[in-house]
Amino acid sequence: MKILLIEDDHKTADYLQQGLSESGYVVDRADNGVDGLHLARQCAYDLVILDVNLPQMDGWDVLASLRQHSDIRVMMLTARGRLTERVKGFDLGADDYLLKPFEFPELLARVRSLMRRSERIDQPQVLEIGGLELDPGRHRAYRDSQRIDLTSKEFALLYLLMSRSGEVLSRTQIISLVWDMNFDCDTNVVEVTIRRLRAKIDDPFADKLIHTLRGVGYVLESRA
């Protein structure tokens, strides 16, 4: 398994590289956002461990740029523990978020968990509802044969809604299944992602597929 570590603190980077290497991972390093993004685009990695505070280009911008063309697993590292910043990371497409300071065994456990998610072999079948087609194997989406570009979280949310078409899913269910976590207080991450999905798969078309049941949740179905 190959990991890209983007961390500008050399002491932290040395510590993590040594520990991950001793645990059997191949680790490449970059000490700024520009070089890290270049490596992530040029090489095939199983996971990116990404610090937020980076010179030249911060971790938020690196993550946003990555998510335009890649669904590679990304773990954010930061000393910023505020909820708004954690939510920002997940909104941008982060798969995990670890606060500094941390113990290496916890980071290693999270790395293993992310790797296990990446190793799921069974590719689900292509889903099609109301002219909307989702191909999980190729990570592509189409509506009436028109290609639709989605971030990793938008894709995961759309797959969940399509695979359970006709079933109303609560906000809590969606957070648990798409973000692999439980938020301990109010956040609008689901509403924001639903709004972005609608702008891409519903707004340009006459037949609306994503429907809101106020106070209950969301359902995807064709009502044409």
mmCIF file of the C-alpha atoms, coordinates in Angstrom:
data_MODEL
# 
_entry.id   MODEL 
# 
loop_
_atom_site.group_PDB 
_atom_site.id 
_atom_site.type_symbol 
_atom_site.label_atom_id 
_atom_site.label_alt_id 
_atom_site.label_comp_id 
_atom_site.label_asym_id 
_atom_site.label_entity_id 
_atom_site.label_seq_id 
_atom_site.pdbx_PDB_ins_code 
_atom_site.Cartn_x 
_atom_site.Cartn_y 
_atom_site.Cartn_z 
_atom_site.occupancy 
_atom_site.B_iso_or_equiv 
_atom_site.pdbx_formal_charge 
_atom_site.auth_seq_id 
_atom_site.auth_comp_id 
_atom_site.auth_asym_id 
_atom_site.auth_atom_id 
_atom_site.pdbx_PDB_model_num 
ATOM 1   C CA . MET A 1 1   ? 0.000   0.000  0.000   1.00 0.00 ? 1   MET A CA 1 
ATOM 2   C CA . LYS A 1 2   ? 1.358   3.396  -0.997  1.00 0.00 ? 2   LYS A CA 1 
ATOM 3   C CA . ILE A 1 3   ? 0.784   6.546  1.069   1.00 0.00 ? 3   ILE A CA 1 
ATOM 4   C CA . LEU A 1 4   ? 1.494   10.190 0.258   1.00 0.00 ? 4   LEU A CA 1 
ATOM 5   C CA . LEU A 1 5   ? 2.299   12.278 3.340   1.00 0.00 ? 5   LEU A CA 1 
ATOM 6   C CA . ILE A 1 6   ? 1.952   16.056 2.859   1.00 0.00 ? 6   ILE A CA 1 
ATOM 7   C CA . GLU A 1 7   ? 3.314   17.667 6.037   1.00 0.00 ? 7   GLU A CA 1 
ATOM 8   C CA . ASP A 1 8   ? 5.585   20.691 6.400   1.00 0.00 ? 8   ASP A CA 1 
ATOM 9   C CA . ASP A 1 9   ? 6.760   19.984 9.969   1.00 0.00 ? 9   ASP A CA 1 
ATOM 10  C CA . HIS A 1 10  ? 9.846   17.847 9.372   1.00 0.00 ? 10  HIS A CA 1 
ATOM 11  C CA . LYS A 1 11  ? 9.879   16.315 12.857  1.00 0.00 ? 11  LYS A CA 1 
ATOM 12  C CA . THR A 1 12  ? 6.262   15.163 12.502  1.00 0.00 ? 12  THR A CA 1 
ATOM 13  C CA . ALA A 1 13  ? 6.854   13.967 8.946   1.00 0.00 ? 13  ALA A CA 1 
ATOM 14  C CA . ASP A 1 14  ? 9.969   11.963 9.974   1.00 0.00 ? 14  ASP A CA 1 
ATOM 15  C CA . TYR A 1 15  ? 8.028   10.378 12.844  1.00 0.00 ? 15  TYR A CA 1 
ATOM 16  C CA . LEU A 1 16  ? 5.069   9.409  10.654  1.00 0.00 ? 16  LEU A CA 1 
ATOM 17  C CA . GLN A 1 17  ? 7.186   8.171  7.752   1.00 0.00 ? 17  GLN A CA 1 
ATOM 18  C CA . GLN A 1 18  ? 9.228   5.945  10.020  1.00 0.00 ? 18  GLN A CA 1 
ATOM 19  C CA . GLY A 1 19  ? 6.179   4.527  11.797  1.00 0.00 ? 19  GLY A CA 1 
ATOM 20  C CA . LEU A 1 20  ? 4.225   3.893  8.603   1.00 0.00 ? 20  LEU A CA 1 
ATOM 21  C CA . SER A 1 21  ? 7.244   2.366  6.855   1.00 0.00 ? 21  SER A CA 1 
ATOM 22  C CA . GLU A 1 22  ? 7.813   0.030  9.787   1.00 0.00 ? 22  GLU A CA 1 
ATOM 23  C CA . SER A 1 23  ? 4.139   -0.954 9.533   1.00 0.00 ? 23  SER A CA 1 
ATOM 24  C CA . GLY A 1 24  ? 4.622   -2.068 5.927   1.00 0.00 ? 24  GLY A CA 1 
ATOM 25  C CA . TYR A 1 25  ? 3.527   0.988  3.939   1.00 0.00 ? 25  TYR A CA 1 
ATOM 26  C CA . VAL A 1 26  ? 5.481   2.725  1.181   1.00 0.00 ? 26  VAL A CA 1 
ATOM 27  C CA . VAL A 1 27  ? 5.552   6.439  2.016   1.00 0.00 ? 27  VAL A CA 1 
ATOM 28  C CA . ASP A 1 28  ? 6.314   9.416  -0.228  1.00 0.00 ? 28  ASP A CA 1 
ATOM 29  C CA . ARG A 1 29  ? 6.598   12.901 1.247   1.00 0.00 ? 29  ARG A CA 1 
ATOM 30  C CA . ALA A 1 30  ? 6.021   16.511 0.301   1.00 0.00 ? 30  ALA A CA 1 
ATOM 31  C CA . ASP A 1 31  ? 6.546   19.510 2.572   1.00 0.00 ? 31  ASP A CA 1 
ATOM 32  C CA . ASN A 1 32  ? 4.252   21.990 0.785   1.00 0.00 ? 32  ASN A CA 1 
ATOM 33  C CA . GLY A 1 33  ? 0.862   21.948 -0.877  1.00 0.00 ? 33  GLY A CA 1 
ATOM 34  C CA . VAL A 1 34  ? 2.025   22.578 -4.442  1.00 0.00 ? 34  VAL A CA 1 
ATOM 35  C CA . ASP A 1 35  ? 4.494   19.683 -4.488  1.00 0.00 ? 35  ASP A CA 1 
ATOM 36  C CA . GLY A 1 36  ? 2.025   17.450 -2.674  1.00 0.00 ? 36  GLY A CA 1 
ATOM 37  C CA . LEU A 1 37  ? -0.738  18.082 -5.188  1.00 0.00 ? 37  LEU A CA 1 
ATOM 38  C CA . HIS A 1 38  ? 1.683   17.443 -8.055  1.00 0.00 ? 38  HIS A CA 1 
ATOM 39  C CA . LEU A 1 39  ? 2.719   14.075 -6.578  1.00 0.00 ? 39  LEU A CA 1 
ATOM 40  C CA . ALA A 1 40  ? -0.902  13.104 -5.900  1.00 0.00 ? 40  ALA A CA 1 
ATOM 41  C CA . ARG A 1 41  ? -1.790  13.773 -9.531  1.00 0.00 ? 41  ARG A CA 1 
ATOM 42  C CA . GLN A 1 42  ? 1.251   12.069 -11.030 1.00 0.00 ? 42  GLN A CA 1 
ATOM 43  C CA . CYS A 1 43  ? 1.426   8.875  -8.936  1.00 0.00 ? 43  CYS A CA 1 
ATOM 44  C CA . ALA A 1 44  ? -1.065  6.228  -7.832  1.00 0.00 ? 44  ALA A CA 1 
ATOM 45  C CA . TYR A 1 45  ? -1.562  6.348  -4.058  1.00 0.00 ? 45  TYR A CA 1 
ATOM 46  C CA . ASP A 1 46  ? -3.913  4.406  -1.837  1.00 0.00 ? 46  ASP A CA 1 
ATOM 47  C CA . LEU A 1 47  ? -4.130  7.192  0.727   1.00 0.00 ? 47  LEU A CA 1 
ATOM 48  C CA . VAL A 1 48  ? -3.113  10.823 1.208   1.00 0.00 ? 48  VAL A CA 1 
ATOM 49  C CA . ILE A 1 49  ? -2.355  12.089 4.723   1.00 0.00 ? 49  ILE A CA 1 
ATOM 50  C CA . LEU A 1 50  ? -2.772  15.833 4.398   1.00 0.00 ? 50  LEU A CA 1 
ATOM 51  C CA . ASP A 1 51  ? -1.890  18.599 6.854   1.00 0.00 ? 51  ASP A CA 1 
ATOM 52  C CA . VAL A 1 52  ? -4.111  21.689 6.778   1.00 0.00 ? 52  VAL A CA 1 
ATOM 53  C CA . ASN A 1 53  ? -1.478  24.354 7.473   1.00 0.00 ? 53  ASN A CA 1 
ATOM 54  C CA . LEU A 1 54  ? 0.902   24.105 4.536   1.00 0.00 ? 54  LEU A CA 1 
ATOM 55  C CA . PRO A 1 55  ? 3.116   26.650 2.757   1.00 0.00 ? 55  PRO A CA 1 
ATOM 56  C CA . GLN A 1 56  ? 2.410   27.748 -0.823  1.00 0.00 ? 56  GLN A CA 1 
ATOM 57  C CA . MET A 1 57  ? -0.996  26.028 -0.906  1.00 0.00 ? 57  MET A CA 1 
ATOM 58  C CA . ASP A 1 58  ? -2.971  25.032 2.175   1.00 0.00 ? 58  ASP A CA 1 
ATOM 59  C CA . GLY A 1 59  ? -4.573  21.670 2.777   1.00 0.00 ? 59  GLY A CA 1 
ATOM 60  C CA . TRP A 1 60  ? -8.097  22.889 2.003   1.00 0.00 ? 60  TRP A CA 1 
ATOM 61  C CA . ASP A 1 61  ? -7.051  23.981 -1.495  1.00 0.00 ? 61  ASP A CA 1 
ATOM 62  C CA . VAL A 1 62  ? -5.104  20.756 -2.065  1.00 0.00 ? 62  VAL A CA 1 
ATOM 63  C CA . LEU A 1 63  ? -8.145  18.698 -1.072  1.00 0.00 ? 63  LEU A CA 1 
ATOM 64  C CA . ALA A 1 64  ? -10.515 20.745 -3.225  1.00 0.00 ? 64  ALA A CA 1 
ATOM 65  C CA . SER A 1 65  ? -8.191  20.375 -6.239  1.00 0.00 ? 65  SER A CA 1 
ATOM 66  C CA . LEU A 1 66  ? -7.853  16.629 -5.689  1.00 0.00 ? 66  LEU A CA 1 
ATOM 67  C CA . ARG A 1 67  ? -11.600 16.150 -5.497  1.00 0.00 ? 67  ARG A CA 1 
ATOM 68  C CA . GLN A 1 68  ? -12.108 17.660 -8.928  1.00 0.00 ? 68  GLN A CA 1 
ATOM 69  C CA . HIS A 1 69  ? -10.654 14.557 -10.552 1.00 0.00 ? 69  HIS A CA 1 
ATOM 70  C CA . SER A 1 70  ? -9.955  11.914 -7.891  1.00 0.00 ? 70  SER A CA 1 
ATOM 71  C CA . ASP A 1 71  ? -11.727 9.941  -5.172  1.00 0.00 ? 71  ASP A CA 1 
ATOM 72  C CA . ILE A 1 72  ? -8.500  8.873  -3.451  1.00 0.00 ? 72  ILE A CA 1 
ATOM 73  C CA . ARG A 1 73  ? -8.848  8.459  0.322   1.00 0.00 ? 73  ARG A CA 1 
ATOM 74  C CA . VAL A 1 74  ? -7.718  11.576 2.208   1.00 0.00 ? 74  VAL A CA 1 
ATOM 75  C CA . MET A 1 75  ? -7.038  11.895 5.940   1.00 0.00 ? 75  MET A CA 1 
ATOM 76  C CA . MET A 1 76  ? -6.716  15.475 7.181   1.00 0.00 ? 76  MET A CA 1 
ATOM 77  C CA . LEU A 1 77  ? -4.302  16.368 9.999   1.00 0.00 ? 77  LEU A CA 1 
ATOM 78  C CA . THR A 1 78  ? -4.748  19.614 11.874  1.00 0.00 ? 78  THR A CA 1 
ATOM 79  C CA . ALA A 1 79  ? -4.415  21.320 15.219  1.00 0.00 ? 79  ALA A CA 1 
ATOM 80  C CA . ARG A 1 80  ? -7.705  23.099 14.539  1.00 0.00 ? 80  ARG A CA 1 
ATOM 81  C CA . GLY A 1 81  ? -10.425 21.353 16.503  1.00 0.00 ? 81  GLY A CA 1 
ATOM 82  C CA . ARG A 1 82  ? -13.413 23.594 15.897  1.00 0.00 ? 82  ARG A CA 1 
ATOM 83  C CA . LEU A 1 83  ? -16.520 21.862 14.585  1.00 0.00 ? 83  LEU A CA 1 
ATOM 84  C CA . THR A 1 84  ? -16.878 24.300 11.678  1.00 0.00 ? 84  THR A CA 1 
ATOM 85  C CA . GLU A 1 85  ? -13.442 23.338 10.396  1.00 0.00 ? 85  GLU A CA 1 
ATOM 86  C CA . ARG A 1 86  ? -14.081 19.618 10.786  1.00 0.00 ? 86  ARG A CA 1 
ATOM 87  C CA . VAL A 1 87  ? -17.320 20.018 8.852   1.00 0.00 ? 87  VAL A CA 1 
ATOM 88  C CA . LYS A 1 88  ? -15.470 22.045 6.208   1.00 0.00 ? 88  LYS A CA 1 
ATOM 89  C CA . GLY A 1 89  ? -13.063 19.144 5.710   1.00 0.00 ? 89  GLY A CA 1 
ATOM 90  C CA . PHE A 1 90  ? -15.875 16.642 5.217   1.00 0.00 ? 90  PHE A CA 1 
ATOM 91  C CA . ASP A 1 91  ? -17.764 19.037 2.937   1.00 0.00 ? 91  ASP A CA 1 
ATOM 92  C CA . LEU A 1 92  ? -14.684 19.274 0.732   1.00 0.00 ? 92  LEU A CA 1 
ATOM 93  C CA . GLY A 1 93  ? -14.465 15.487 0.526   1.00 0.00 ? 93  GLY A CA 1 
ATOM 94  C CA . ALA A 1 94  ? -12.127 14.378 3.337   1.00 0.00 ? 94  ALA A CA 1 
ATOM 95  C CA . ASP A 1 95  ? -12.575 10.759 4.434   1.00 0.00 ? 95  ASP A CA 1 
ATOM 96  C CA . ASP A 1 96  ? -11.179 11.193 7.937   1.00 0.00 ? 96  ASP A CA 1 
ATOM 97  C CA . TYR A 1 97  ? -9.985  13.979 10.226  1.00 0.00 ? 97  TYR A CA 1 
ATOM 98  C CA . LEU A 1 98  ? -7.378  13.582 12.972  1.00 0.00 ? 98  LEU A CA 1 
ATOM 99  C CA . LEU A 1 99  ? -6.562  16.318 15.461  1.00 0.00 ? 99  LEU A CA 1 
ATOM 100 C CA . LYS A 1 100 ? -3.022  17.105 16.585  1.00 0.00 ? 100 LYS A CA 1 
ATOM 101 C CA . PRO A 1 101 ? -1.495  16.061 18.896  1.00 0.00 ? 101 PRO A CA 1 
ATOM 102 C CA . PHE A 1 102 ? -2.335  12.396 18.367  1.00 0.00 ? 102 PHE A CA 1 
ATOM 103 C CA . GLU A 1 103 ? -0.868  9.024  19.277  1.00 0.00 ? 103 GLU A CA 1 
ATOM 104 C CA . PHE A 1 104 ? 0.612   7.041  16.392  1.00 0.00 ? 104 PHE A CA 1 
ATOM 105 C CA . PRO A 1 105 ? -1.429  3.863  17.172  1.00 0.00 ? 105 PRO A CA 1 
ATOM 106 C CA . GLU A 1 106 ? -4.627  5.871  16.607  1.00 0.00 ? 106 GLU A CA 1 
ATOM 107 C CA . LEU A 1 107 ? -3.396  7.202  13.268  1.00 0.00 ? 107 LEU A CA 1 
ATOM 108 C CA . LEU A 1 108 ? -2.348  3.688  12.232  1.00 0.00 ? 108 LEU A CA 1 
ATOM 109 C CA . ALA A 1 109 ? -5.769  2.290  13.172  1.00 0.00 ? 109 ALA A CA 1 
ATOM 110 C CA . ARG A 1 110 ? -7.473  4.979  11.098  1.00 0.00 ? 110 ARG A CA 1 
ATOM 111 C CA . VAL A 1 111 ? -5.166  4.266  8.158   1.00 0.00 ? 111 VAL A CA 1 
ATOM 112 C CA . ARG A 1 112 ? -6.066  0.575  8.323   1.00 0.00 ? 112 ARG A CA 1 
ATOM 113 C CA . SER A 1 113 ? -9.758  1.414  8.477   1.00 0.00 ? 113 SER A CA 1 
ATOM 114 C CA . LEU A 1 114 ? -9.518  3.634  5.387   1.00 0.00 ? 114 LEU A CA 1 
ATOM 115 C CA . MET A 1 115 ? -7.545  0.983  3.548   1.00 0.00 ? 115 MET A CA 1 
ATOM 116 C CA . ARG A 1 116 ? -10.163 -1.655 4.337   1.00 0.00 ? 116 ARG A CA 1 
ATOM 117 C CA . ARG A 1 117 ? -12.856 0.568  2.853   1.00 0.00 ? 117 ARG A CA 1 
ATOM 118 C CA . SER A 1 118 ? -10.738 0.964  -0.291  1.00 0.00 ? 118 SER A CA 1 
ATOM 119 C CA . GLU A 1 119 ? -10.273 -2.792 -0.610  1.00 0.00 ? 119 GLU A CA 1 
ATOM 120 C CA . ARG A 1 120 ? -13.950 -3.633 -1.024  1.00 0.00 ? 120 ARG A CA 1 
ATOM 121 C CA . ILE A 1 121 ? -13.895 -5.879 -4.065  1.00 0.00 ? 121 ILE A CA 1 
ATOM 122 C CA . ASP A 1 122 ? -17.537 -6.378 -4.984  1.00 0.00 ? 122 ASP A CA 1 
ATOM 123 C CA . GLN A 1 123 ? -18.419 -3.678 -7.474  1.00 0.00 ? 123 GLN A CA 1 
ATOM 124 C CA . PRO A 1 124 ? -22.131 -2.829 -7.340  1.00 0.00 ? 124 PRO A CA 1 
ATOM 125 C CA . GLN A 1 125 ? -24.123 -2.902 -10.533 1.00 0.00 ? 125 GLN A CA 1 
ATOM 126 C CA . VAL A 1 126 ? -24.921 0.142  -12.608 1.00 0.00 ? 126 VAL A CA 1 
ATOM 127 C CA . LEU A 1 127 ? -27.994 1.908  -11.228 1.00 0.00 ? 127 LEU A CA 1 
ATOM 128 C CA . GLU A 1 128 ? -30.546 3.666  -13.450 1.00 0.00 ? 128 GLU A CA 1 
ATOM 129 C CA . ILE A 1 129 ? -33.598 5.690  -12.418 1.00 0.00 ? 129 ILE A CA 1 
ATOM 130 C CA . GLY A 1 130 ? -35.522 8.230  -14.479 1.00 0.00 ? 130 GLY A CA 1 
ATOM 131 C CA . GLY A 1 131 ? -32.748 8.731  -17.012 1.00 0.00 ? 131 GLY A CA 1 
ATOM 132 C CA . LEU A 1 132 ? -30.126 9.032  -14.249 1.00 0.00 ? 132 LEU A CA 1 
ATOM 133 C CA . GLU A 1 133 ? -27.378 6.420  -14.518 1.00 0.00 ? 133 GLU A CA 1 
ATOM 134 C CA . LEU A 1 134 ? -24.698 5.722  -11.912 1.00 0.00 ? 134 LEU A CA 1 
ATOM 135 C CA . ASP A 1 135 ? -21.737 3.446  -12.629 1.00 0.00 ? 135 ASP A CA 1 
ATOM 136 C CA . PRO A 1 136 ? -19.866 2.766  -9.345  1.00 0.00 ? 136 PRO A CA 1 
ATOM 137 C CA . GLY A 1 137 ? -17.253 0.623  -11.050 1.00 0.00 ? 137 GLY A CA 1 
ATOM 138 C CA . ARG A 1 138 ? -16.088 3.497  -13.269 1.00 0.00 ? 138 ARG A CA 1 
ATOM 139 C CA . HIS A 1 139 ? -17.182 6.229  -10.837 1.00 0.00 ? 139 HIS A CA 1 
ATOM 140 C CA . ARG A 1 140 ? -19.288 7.952  -13.469 1.00 0.00 ? 140 ARG A CA 1 
ATOM 141 C CA . ALA A 1 141 ? -22.734 9.490  -13.533 1.00 0.00 ? 141 ALA A CA 1 
ATOM 142 C CA . TYR A 1 142 ? -24.982 10.436 -16.452 1.00 0.00 ? 142 TYR A CA 1 
ATOM 143 C CA . ARG A 1 143 ? -28.408 12.047 -16.853 1.00 0.00 ? 143 ARG A CA 1 
ATOM 144 C CA . ASP A 1 144 ? -30.045 11.581 -20.249 1.00 0.00 ? 144 ASP A CA 1 
ATOM 145 C CA . SER A 1 145 ? -26.601 10.559 -21.592 1.00 0.00 ? 145 SER A CA 1 
ATOM 146 C CA . GLN A 1 146 ? -25.052 13.804 -20.295 1.00 0.00 ? 146 GLN A CA 1 
ATOM 147 C CA . ARG A 1 147 ? -21.939 13.275 -18.163 1.00 0.00 ? 147 ARG A CA 1 
ATOM 148 C CA . ILE A 1 148 ? -22.188 14.695 -14.624 1.00 0.00 ? 148 ILE A CA 1 
ATOM 149 C CA . ASP A 1 149 ? -19.069 15.372 -12.554 1.00 0.00 ? 149 ASP A CA 1 
ATOM 150 C CA . LEU A 1 150 ? -19.457 14.598 -8.853  1.00 0.00 ? 150 LEU A CA 1 
ATOM 151 C CA . THR A 1 151 ? -17.193 14.863 -5.825  1.00 0.00 ? 151 THR A CA 1 
ATOM 152 C CA . SER A 1 152 ? -16.562 11.660 -3.850  1.00 0.00 ? 152 SER A CA 1 
ATOM 153 C CA . LYS A 1 153 ? -19.154 12.564 -1.189  1.00 0.00 ? 153 LYS A CA 1 
ATOM 154 C CA . GLU A 1 154 ? -21.732 13.629 -3.770  1.00 0.00 ? 154 GLU A CA 1 
ATOM 155 C CA . PHE A 1 155 ? -21.175 10.322 -5.544  1.00 0.00 ? 155 PHE A CA 1 
ATOM 156 C CA . ALA A 1 156 ? -21.456 8.334  -2.289  1.00 0.00 ? 156 ALA A CA 1 
ATOM 157 C CA . LEU A 1 157 ? -24.657 10.145 -1.327  1.00 0.00 ? 157 LEU A CA 1 
ATOM 158 C CA . LEU A 1 158 ? -26.175 9.669  -4.770  1.00 0.00 ? 158 LEU A CA 1 
ATOM 159 C CA . TYR A 1 159 ? -25.302 5.973  -4.726  1.00 0.00 ? 159 TYR A CA 1 
ATOM 160 C CA . LEU A 1 160 ? -26.970 5.595  -1.328  1.00 0.00 ? 160 LEU A CA 1 
ATOM 161 C CA . LEU A 1 161 ? -30.144 7.338  -2.493  1.00 0.00 ? 161 LEU A CA 1 
ATOM 162 C CA . MET A 1 162 ? -30.295 5.408  -5.773  1.00 0.00 ? 162 MET A CA 1 
ATOM 163 C CA . SER A 1 163 ? -29.557 2.018  -4.231  1.00 0.00 ? 163 SER A CA 1 
ATOM 164 C CA . ARG A 1 164 ? -32.453 2.598  -1.817  1.00 0.00 ? 164 ARG A CA 1 
ATOM 165 C CA . SER A 1 165 ? -34.754 4.333  -4.272  1.00 0.00 ? 165 SER A CA 1 
ATOM 166 C CA . GLY A 1 166 ? -38.245 4.900  -2.903  1.00 0.00 ? 166 GLY A CA 1 
ATOM 167 C CA . GLU A 1 167 ? -37.053 4.615  0.690   1.00 0.00 ? 167 GLU A CA 1 
ATOM 168 C CA . VAL A 1 168 ? -37.018 7.746  2.829   1.00 0.00 ? 168 VAL A CA 1 
ATOM 169 C CA . LEU A 1 169 ? -33.635 8.171  4.509   1.00 0.00 ? 169 LEU A CA 1 
ATOM 170 C CA . SER A 1 170 ? -33.256 10.381 7.555   1.00 0.00 ? 170 SER A CA 1 
ATOM 171 C CA . ARG A 1 171 ? -30.483 12.911 7.939   1.00 0.00 ? 171 ARG A CA 1 
ATOM 172 C CA . THR A 1 172 ? -28.953 10.785 10.725  1.00 0.00 ? 172 THR A CA 1 
ATOM 173 C CA . GLN A 1 173 ? -28.926 7.681  8.516   1.00 0.00 ? 173 GLN A CA 1 
ATOM 174 C CA . ILE A 1 174 ? -27.265 9.590  5.691   1.00 0.00 ? 174 ILE A CA 1 
ATOM 175 C CA . ILE A 1 175 ? -24.532 11.024 7.930   1.00 0.00 ? 175 ILE A CA 1 
ATOM 176 C CA . SER A 1 176 ? -23.804 7.588  9.369   1.00 0.00 ? 176 SER A CA 1 
ATOM 177 C CA . LEU A 1 177 ? -23.705 5.790  6.007   1.00 0.00 ? 177 LEU A CA 1 
ATOM 178 C CA . VAL A 1 178 ? -21.982 8.409  3.841   1.00 0.00 ? 178 VAL A CA 1 
ATOM 179 C CA . TRP A 1 179 ? -19.655 10.151 6.283   1.00 0.00 ? 179 TRP A CA 1 
ATOM 180 C CA . ASP A 1 180 ? -18.938 7.035  8.404   1.00 0.00 ? 180 ASP A CA 1 
ATOM 181 C CA . MET A 1 181 ? -19.447 8.977  11.603  1.00 0.00 ? 181 MET A CA 1 
ATOM 182 C CA . ASN A 1 182 ? -21.943 10.528 13.995  1.00 0.00 ? 182 ASN A CA 1 
ATOM 183 C CA . PHE A 1 183 ? -21.871 14.290 14.425  1.00 0.00 ? 183 PHE A CA 1 
ATOM 184 C CA . ASP A 1 184 ? -22.315 15.308 18.046  1.00 0.00 ? 184 ASP A CA 1 
ATOM 185 C CA . CYS A 1 185 ? -24.223 18.493 17.238  1.00 0.00 ? 185 CYS A CA 1 
ATOM 186 C CA . ASP A 1 186 ? -26.094 20.223 14.467  1.00 0.00 ? 186 ASP A CA 1 
ATOM 187 C CA . THR A 1 187 ? -24.429 20.510 11.083  1.00 0.00 ? 187 THR A CA 1 
ATOM 188 C CA . ASN A 1 188 ? -25.819 21.224 7.637   1.00 0.00 ? 188 ASN A CA 1 
ATOM 189 C CA . VAL A 1 189 ? -23.404 18.935 5.785   1.00 0.00 ? 189 VAL A CA 1 
ATOM 190 C CA . VAL A 1 190 ? -26.257 16.760 4.468   1.00 0.00 ? 190 VAL A CA 1 
ATOM 191 C CA . GLU A 1 191 ? -28.336 19.734 3.336   1.00 0.00 ? 191 GLU A CA 1 
ATOM 192 C CA . VAL A 1 192 ? -25.342 21.311 1.593   1.00 0.00 ? 192 VAL A CA 1 
ATOM 193 C CA . THR A 1 193 ? -24.484 18.102 -0.279  1.00 0.00 ? 193 THR A CA 1 
ATOM 194 C CA . ILE A 1 194 ? -28.123 17.502 -1.238  1.00 0.00 ? 194 ILE A CA 1 
ATOM 195 C CA . ARG A 1 195 ? -28.297 21.063 -2.595  1.00 0.00 ? 195 ARG A CA 1 
ATOM 196 C CA . ARG A 1 196 ? -25.165 20.506 -4.684  1.00 0.00 ? 196 ARG A CA 1 
ATOM 197 C CA . LEU A 1 197 ? -26.520 17.209 -6.000  1.00 0.00 ? 197 LEU A CA 1 
ATOM 198 C CA . ARG A 1 198 ? -29.808 18.805 -6.998  1.00 0.00 ? 198 ARG A CA 1 
ATOM 199 C CA . ALA A 1 199 ? -27.974 21.558 -8.858  1.00 0.00 ? 199 ALA A CA 1 
ATOM 200 C CA . LYS A 1 200 ? -26.240 18.894 -10.949 1.00 0.00 ? 200 LYS A CA 1 
ATOM 201 C CA . ILE A 1 201 ? -28.795 16.124 -11.480 1.00 0.00 ? 201 ILE A CA 1 
ATOM 202 C CA . ASP A 1 202 ? -32.184 17.843 -11.042 1.00 0.00 ? 202 ASP A CA 1 
ATOM 203 C CA . ASP A 1 203 ? -32.122 21.568 -11.801 1.00 0.00 ? 203 ASP A CA 1 
ATOM 204 C CA . PRO A 1 204 ? -31.209 21.220 -15.510 1.00 0.00 ? 204 PRO A CA 1 
ATOM 205 C CA . PHE A 1 205 ? -33.956 18.597 -16.067 1.00 0.00 ? 205 PHE A CA 1 
ATOM 206 C CA . ALA A 1 206 ? -37.750 18.599 -15.975 1.00 0.00 ? 206 ALA A CA 1 
ATOM 207 C CA . ASP A 1 207 ? -38.213 15.408 -13.949 1.00 0.00 ? 207 ASP A CA 1 
ATOM 208 C CA . LYS A 1 208 ? -36.972 16.016 -10.395 1.00 0.00 ? 208 LYS A CA 1 
ATOM 209 C CA . LEU A 1 209 ? -35.640 12.909 -8.660  1.00 0.00 ? 209 LEU A CA 1 
ATOM 210 C CA . ILE A 1 210 ? -34.536 14.020 -5.170  1.00 0.00 ? 210 ILE A CA 1 
ATOM 211 C CA . HIS A 1 211 ? -37.473 14.858 -2.920  1.00 0.00 ? 211 HIS A CA 1 
ATOM 212 C CA . THR A 1 212 ? -37.600 16.248 0.623   1.00 0.00 ? 212 THR A CA 1 
ATOM 213 C CA . LEU A 1 213 ? -40.086 15.038 3.211   1.00 0.00 ? 213 LEU A CA 1 
ATOM 214 C CA . ARG A 1 214 ? -39.968 17.824 5.752   1.00 0.00 ? 214 ARG A CA 1 
ATOM 215 C CA . GLY A 1 215 ? -39.073 16.617 9.216   1.00 0.00 ? 215 GLY A CA 1 
ATOM 216 C CA . VAL A 1 216 ? -38.438 13.092 7.912   1.00 0.00 ? 216 VAL A CA 1 
ATOM 217 C CA . GLY A 1 217 ? -35.657 12.949 5.338   1.00 0.00 ? 217 GLY A CA 1 
ATOM 218 C CA . TYR A 1 218 ? -34.912 12.524 1.649   1.00 0.00 ? 218 TYR A CA 1 
ATOM 219 C CA . VAL A 1 219 ? -35.980 10.076 -1.038  1.00 0.00 ? 219 VAL A CA 1 
ATOM 220 C CA . LEU A 1 220 ? -34.859 9.579  -4.634  1.00 0.00 ? 220 LEU A CA 1 
ATOM 221 C CA . GLU A 1 221 ? -37.503 8.376  -7.051  1.00 0.00 ? 221 GLU A CA 1 
ATOM 222 C CA . SER A 1 222 ? -39.054 9.264  -10.401 1.00 0.00 ? 222 SER A CA 1 
ATOM 223 C CA . ARG A 1 223 ? -42.507 10.747 -10.055 1.00 0.00 ? 223 ARG A CA 1 
ATOM 224 C CA . ALA A 1 224 ? -42.996 11.524 -13.723 1.00 0.00 ? 224 ALA A CA 1 
# 
